Amino acid sequence: MVIETNNITKFYGKKLGCKDISISVKEGEIFGFLGPNGAGKSTFIKIMTGLLFPTSGTAMILGKPLNDISVRRRIGFLPENFKYGEWMTGEDLLSFHASLYKLDKNFVKERIREVLSLVKLTGHEKYKLGTYSKGMQQRLGLASALLPDPDLLFLDEPTSALDPIGRKEVRDIMTELKRRGKTILLNSHLLSEVEMVCDSLVIINKGSVVIQGDMQELLKGEEILHIHAEDISGEILNMLKKIDEKLVFENNRISMKVNSKDDVQKTAAIIVNGGGKLYELKTQGTNLESKFISLIEGGDKK
Ligand SMILES: Nc1ncnc2c1ncn2[C@@H]1O[C@H](COP(=O)(O)OP(=O)(O)OP(=O)(O)O)[C@@H](O)[C@H]1O
């Protein structure tokens, strides 16, 4: 495991930041770290990157305990809403960060050339940051986090301010980094994006873990069936309600939950054998957004 935490808890005085967070992040995966505003995500990321001390709990990062300073060189961090001086050029910024990372001077130029190429900013390094678009600034932030060639990257909302093209560019970089064997912990509110790139995820709410696991596993199972049919009798409806008692029937359209492929086939048979005219039947898997909302809202009602 690249990250293994054990009951990480942080109190700011009496105020809870996060509580008993135990997660496992595997090598080479993109791990989604999700939760509503104020859930405790930034608190946890700050603890992992050494910017905050936990009140209690332990963690191993890249095989070393949390407070081991040697690990910091192997970690890259792109904070949320970072802001750099507009008067600097891209090259100035990367050189400055390379000196903070204490990179070998003989190797800095070559490394800057590499990270610029990775984030597709080659040729822009002599321009001032004030002339960069938000997408370019974000990619430069990523380039800076990549300078020490980290094994583990923490990305805090890397695409929230970007348009769809900018998001795709950052997504492509994440995929390329994963291809190179890097591990990424991604904090994002853009759930469709998380669904596209992440292998596993954790959702936290009010400081605590609500659910965690493999993305495919978490989204497996329940599917929604959308049906267009005419001549749906009360008898057909009653039989369909045995599959989903909360189904919705309106204007010759039925939406219902099914748990297996068998249920899909059974549904079609009930309609056709009952004399209904079936025009369309399609399945839609549970998406991360609906799962997220049901978990968070369900938790709030408790
Ligand atoms: N420096 C601080 N002092 C006191 N309370 C804090 C501090 N930083 C965060 N908190 C509190 O800790 C809780 C978790 O905040 P945190 O910023 O970690 O959440 P988050 O999930 O990152 O939220 P967002 O998605 O809005 O960035 C919140 O209730 C917040 O008010």
The ligand as an ORCA input file, in Angstrom:
! r2SCAN-3c Opt
* xyz 0 1
  N      -7.974     26.073     10.762
  C      -9.169     25.642     11.171
  N      -9.663     25.992     12.381
  C     -10.860     25.550     12.815
  N     -11.661     24.741     12.102
  C     -11.237     24.354     10.879
  C      -9.977     24.789     10.344
  N      -9.823     24.244      9.113
  C     -10.945     23.509      8.905
  N     -11.784     23.588      9.955
  C     -13.083     22.901     10.098
  O     -12.871     21.510      9.905
  C     -13.950     20.940      9.169
  C     -13.389     20.253      7.936
  O     -12.879     21.275      7.065
  P     -12.067     20.955      5.734
  O     -11.589     22.252      5.168
  O     -11.057     19.903      6.005
  O     -13.228     20.361      4.818
  P     -13.229     20.065      3.226
  O     -13.883     18.736      3.080
  O     -11.863     20.232      2.682
  O     -14.196     21.204      2.691
  P     -14.260     21.914      1.220
  O     -14.753     20.870      0.249
  O     -15.253     22.993      1.438
  O     -12.879     22.422      0.891
  C     -14.917     22.077      8.851
  O     -15.955     22.055      9.808
  C     -14.070     23.314      9.001
  O     -14.844     24.416      9.447
*
